[in-house]
Amino acid sequence: MSIRTVAPHRVKALGRVVSVRVGSATAGHRQLPSFVLVGAQRAGTTSFFRALQSHPLVHSANYHKGVNYFDVNYDKGFAWYQGHFPTTSYLQRRTHANAGEPMTFEASGYYMFHPRAAERIARDLPDVRILMMLRDPVERAYSAWKHEHARGFETESFERALELEEQRLDGEVERMCLDDSYQSARHRHQAYRLRGEYADQLLRMRDFIPHDRIHVIESESFFEHPEATYGGVLEFLGLPQVMPDRFDRWNGRPSSPMLDTTRAQLHKHFEPHDRALARLLEREPAWLS
């Protein structure tokens, strides 16, 4: 067990602050991410992040699953971002016994949905590869509501939150695009249907990043066939086929089931969006097959 695992929260928080300050001062000696896991929120990204961390050539950002630079911290500057990653000398020492070059990455689940993130990623990390992890949008919406309700960002019932979504989000994307400094809590924490309209988000990512550097996986495939799904990602990244000792599931939130009428309404809403996604992927997403 590592010191970071057992240290009190205040000690860990101080460690993060010191790490970022030192990292920013030594940014030029640190390795930028080779790939980024951009979301979606509540689609199994934490479980996939843990699996990637286990690979001997893969190293995450220091202290963080996600840095959230390209969405809510972009004003802090590129040195601040680069300072979150290990130094190149450290990586070479850690991986000298393994065949292949070390890779770094981070996983920020809001990047995929944020209207400016794709453009910023492409500008600042021109050679980066992108992993997009999707989930049945009906199940994702309900899971997101449970998550935000538990954290205090949502106070309404799921059905009422769906009713309010369009009103809550009205004009938020436009304002975010016009004002780099504007951050929308509603867009980040109360978008349940809109986050599941994946085709629009994939198209936006493709507007800035070449098609062959974007890899889409579905959480249903990962949890049902983890070795094959994970192996496909390693192939996409050009990494040796080294599997974790086991594939675990993280961050589940048990609760009462969704109302059948709500589920039917969401299925109807997402049907055209799922068809559009299937055309982009040139296959049906896993939750339909």
MOGIMO-V250310 format. One record per residue. N is the residue number from 1. RES is the residue in one small letter. PHI is phi in radians with two decimals (999 if undefined). OMEGA is omega in whole degrees, 0 to 359 (NA if undefined). D_FIRST is the distance of its C-alpha to the first C-alpha in whole Angstrom. Layout:
<<N;RES;PHI;OMEGA;D_FIRST> <N;RES;PHI;OMEGA;D_FIRST>>
//
This chain:
<<1;m;999;184;0> <2;s;-1.40;177;4> <3;i;-1.07;181;7> <4;r;-1.09;182;8> <5;t;-1.21;186;7> <6;v;-1.73;183;8> <7;a;-1.19;175;11> <8;p;-1.03;184;14> <9;h;-1.00;182;16> <10;r;-1.11;178;18> <11;v;-1.15;179;16> <12;k;-1.13;179;15> <13;a;-1.11;178;18> <14;l;-1.11;178;20> <15;g;-1.05;178;17> <16;r;-1.13;180;18> <17;v;-1.06;180;22> <18;v;-1.11;181;22> <19;s;-1.05;181;20> <20;v;-1.18;179;23> <21;r;-1.11;178;26> <22;v;-1.12;180;25> <23;g;-1.09;179;24> <24;s;-1.10;180;28> <25;a;-1.24;181;29> <26;t;-2.06;187;28> <27;a;-0.99;183;29> <28;g;-1.12;181;31> <29;h;-1.75;186;28> <30;r;-1.95;186;26> <31;q;-1.54;178;26> <32;l;-1.21;184;27> <33;p;-1.13;174;26> <34;s;-1.40;178;28> <35;f;-2.63;181;27> <36;v;-2.36;173;27> <37;l;-1.59;193;26> <38;v;-1.72;181;29> <39;g;2.29;10;28> <40;a;-1.54;174;30> <41;q;-1.04;178;28> <42;r;1.04;179;27> <43;a;-2.05;180;28> <44;g;1.64;184;24> <45;t;-1.16;178;23> <46;t;-1.15;178;19> <47;s;-1.09;180;19> <48;f;-1.24;176;21> <49;f;-1.01;180;19> <50;r;-1.10;178;16> <51;a;-1.13;179;18> <52;l;-1.11;179;19> <53;q;-1.05;184;16> <54;s;-1.33;182;15> <55;h;-1.27;186;18> <56;p;-1.13;181;18> <57;l;-1.80;186;21> <58;v;-1.97;182;20> <59;h;-2.35;181;18> <60;s;-1.48;173;18> <61;a;-1.05;180;19> <62;n;-1.14;175;17> <63;y;1.21;189;15> <64;h;-2.30;163;17> <65;k;-1.28;180;18> <66;g;-2.20;180;22> <67;v;-1.53;181;24> <68;n;0.95;179;27> <69;y;-1.38;188;29> <70;f;-1.36;176;32> <71;d;-1.99;189;32> <72;v;-1.93;181;32> <73;n;-2.16;187;31> <74;y;-1.13;180;34> <75;d;-1.25;183;35> <76;k;-1.42;173;33> <77;g;1.64;188;34> <78;f;-1.20;178;32> <79;a;-1.10;176;31> <80;w;-1.02;180;29> <81;y;-1.14;183;28> <82;q;-1.07;180;27> <83;g;-1.17;178;25> <84;h;-1.41;189;22> <85;f;-1.86;181;22> <86;p;-1.13;176;20> <87;t;-1.27;180;23> <88;t;-1.14;180;25> <89;s;-1.16;178;25> <90;y;-1.08;181;21> <91;l;-1.11;179;21> <92;q;-1.12;178;24> <93;r;-1.15;184;22> <94;r;-1.22;189;19> <95;t;-1.97;186;21> <96;h;-1.10;182;24> <97;a;-1.50;182;23> <98;n;-1.81;179;23> <99;a;-1.31;178;27> <100;g;2.13;180;27> <101;e;-1.58;179;27> <102;p;-1.19;177;24> <103;m;-2.18;172;24> <104;t;-2.02;180;22> <105;f;-2.80;170;23> <106;e;-2.49;181;22> <107;a;-2.37;180;23> <108;s;-2.03;189;25> <109;g;-1.24;180;27> <110;y;-1.61;182;30> <111;y;-1.00;185;31> <112;m;-1.11;186;33> <113;f;-1.65;183;35> <114;h;-1.17;187;36> <115;p;-1.19;182;39> <116;r;-1.89;189;39> <117;a;-1.12;183;35> <118;a;-1.04;178;36> <119;e;-1.06;181;39> <120;r;-1.18;178;37> <121;i;-1.05;182;34> <122;a;-1.09;181;37> <123;r;-1.25;187;39> <124;d;-1.61;180;35> <125;l;-2.25;190;34> <126;p;-1.11;181;37> <127;d;-1.86;187;35> <128;v;-1.22;172;32> <129;r;-1.80;186;32> <130;i;-2.09;171;31> <131;l;-1.89;176;29> <132;m;-2.04;181;31> <133;m;-1.95;185;29> <134;l;-1.93;179;32> <135;r;-2.54;174;32> <136;d;-0.69;187;35> <137;p;-1.12;177;36> <138;v;-1.17;180;38> <139;e;-1.18;180;34> <140;r;-1.12;181;32> <141;a;-1.06;181;35> <142;y;-1.17;177;34> <143;s;-1.10;178;30> <144;a;-1.14;178;31> <145;w;-1.06;178;33> <146;k;-1.04;181;31> <147;h;-1.13;182;28> <148;e;-1.24;177;30> <149;h;-1.14;180;32> <150;a;-1.14;182;28> <151;r;-1.58;176;28> <152;g;1.57;178;31> <153;f;-1.46;180;33> <154;e;-2.31;180;35> <155;t;-2.08;183;37> <156;e;-1.55;171;40> <157;s;-1.13;180;40> <158;f;-1.05;182;39> <159;e;-1.12;179;43> <160;r;-1.20;178;44> <161;a;-1.09;177;41> <162;l;-1.16;178;42> <163;e;-1.09;185;46> <164;l;-1.50;191;45> <165;e;-1.00;183;43> <166;e;-1.06;179;46> <167;q;-1.14;181;47> <168;r;-1.10;186;44> <169;l;-1.61;183;43> <170;d;-0.99;177;47> <171;g;1.42;185;47> <172;e;-1.21;180;43> <173;v;-1.11;180;43> <174;e;-1.05;180;46> <175;r;-1.16;178;45> <176;m;-1.10;181;42> <177;c;-1.30;181;44> <178;l;-1.49;186;46> <179;d;-2.23;182;44> <180;d;-1.04;184;41> <181;s;-1.51;185;40> <182;y;-1.43;176;40> <183;q;-2.09;185;37> <184;s;-1.84;176;38> <185;a;-1.13;180;36> <186;r;-1.15;179;38> <187;h;-1.11;183;37> <188;r;-1.34;191;34> <189;h;-2.02;186;33> <190;q;-2.28;177;36> <191;a;-1.82;186;37> <192;y;-1.74;175;37> <193;r;-1.33;188;40> <194;l;-1.05;179;40> <195;r;-1.14;181;36> <196;g;-1.60;176;37> <197;e;-1.54;194;40> <198;y;-1.22;184;38> <199;a;-1.03;179;41> <200;d;-1.08;182;42> <201;q;-1.26;176;39> <202;l;-1.17;178;39> <203;l;-1.09;178;42> <204;r;-1.10;178;41> <205;m;-1.12;180;38> <206;r;-1.23;176;41> <207;d;-1.10;186;43> <208;f;-2.06;184;41> <209;i;-2.21;183;39> <210;p;-0.97;182;41> <211;h;-0.92;186;40> <212;d;-1.35;176;39> <213;r;-1.92;176;36> <214;i;-2.12;180;35> <215;h;-2.13;182;33> <216;v;-1.88;174;33> <217;i;-2.26;178;31> <218;e;-1.99;181;31> <219;s;-1.10;178;29> <220;e;-1.04;178;31> <221;s;-1.16;182;31> <222;f;-1.14;183;27> <223;f;-1.35;179;26> <224;e;-1.54;182;29> <225;h;-2.36;189;29> <226;p;-1.09;183;26> <227;e;-1.11;182;26> <228;a;-1.18;181;30> <229;t;-1.16;179;29> <230;y;-1.12;178;26> <231;g;-1.07;177;28> <232;g;-1.12;178;30> <233;v;-1.20;178;28> <234;l;-1.06;178;27> <235;e;-1.12;178;31> <236;f;-1.03;182;32> <237;l;-1.48;182;29> <238;g;1.29;182;30> <239;l;-1.81;175;27> <240;p;-1.04;183;27> <241;q;-1.40;177;26> <242;v;-1.92;183;23> <243;m;-1.62;172;21> <244;p;-1.11;175;18> <245;d;-1.07;176;17> <246;r;-2.76;177;18> <247;f;-1.89;181;19> <248;d;-1.80;176;18> <249;r;-1.91;184;20> <250;w;-2.04;168;18> <251;n;1.19;173;20> <252;g;-1.25;179;23> <253;r;-2.24;178;25> <254;p;-1.16;178;28> <255;s;-2.93;176;31> <256;s;-1.17;182;35> <257;p;-1.23;177;36> <258;m;-1.20;176;38> <259;l;-1.09;181;42> <260;d;-1.06;180;44> <261;t;-1.15;178;46> <262;t;-1.17;179;44> <263;r;-1.05;180;42> <264;a;-1.12;178;46> <265;q;-1.09;180;46> <266;l;-1.20;177;43> <267;h;-1.01;180;44> <268;k;-1.12;180;47> <269;h;-1.08;188;46> <270;f;-1.46;184;44> <271;e;-0.95;180;46> <272;p;-1.17;179;48> <273;h;-1.22;176;44> <274;d;-1.17;178;43> <275;r;-1.15;178;46> <276;a;-1.10;178;46> <277;l;-1.12;179;42> <278;a;-1.04;178;43> <279;r;-1.13;180;46> <280;l;-1.20;181;44> <281;l;-1.40;186;41> <282;e;1.07;175;44> <283;r;-2.95;176;43> <284;e;-1.33;173;42> <285;p;-1.10;190;38> <286;a;-1.03;183;36> <287;w;-1.28;176;37> <288;l;-1.78;187;41> <289;s;-1.74;NA;41>>
//
